[in-house]
């Protein structure tokens, strides 16, 4: 009788504490790739070209690639639209893009990220 009570109490404790059956391990989905490896070949080419034009812009390759891809619509409307927008789009923080740099950045985007889309 004492043994049966012991087994019932022990079984109840195991169920209450969750030790009766192991719970499955939580599934963790991998986070998307980050860093330069996450860039497409066209984006890498764009970042590399811009790094030779205005090196401070290449400090954040993902942001630079995104801004390059966002330039394709203005590039399609012509240089009179694309170049002033490139000055505005790529300037920021402590760096201001010159008109000459903007022209080169627009050319780089047109040959890389815009050509790939």
Secondary structure, DSSP 8 states (H G I E B T S, - for coil): -HHHHHHHHHHHHHHHHT-SS-------------SGGGS-HHHHHHHHHHHHH-GGGGGSHHHHHHHHHHTHHHHHT-HHHHHHHHHHHH-BTTB---HHHHHHHHHHHHHTHHHH-
